[in-house]
Amino acid sequence: MSALLLSRTFSAKVVIESRRVQMYIDAIVIAGIVTVLMMIGFFVGVGVFVIRDKRLHDQNQRGKSSPDKPPM
């Protein structure tokens, strides 16, 4: 089990009782984790947008030639 103790510098000290591992989590570490999660969320959102847009254009283009490409 771990105990979470907040200090005056707004750092969190996490102590794991079984191994006695100490790790300090401060604002910089939390900001880095949040930044990475936001980047992952952004790229997932872009991927979802691209997939939905491709499906929409595939449905609209069935049997039609694209207006921006000359017919072959």
Protein Blocks (a to p, Z undefined) as FASTA:
>chain_A
ZZddddfkopacdddfklopacdddfklmmmmmmmmmmmmmmmmmmmmmmmmmmmmmmmm
goiacfkbccZZ
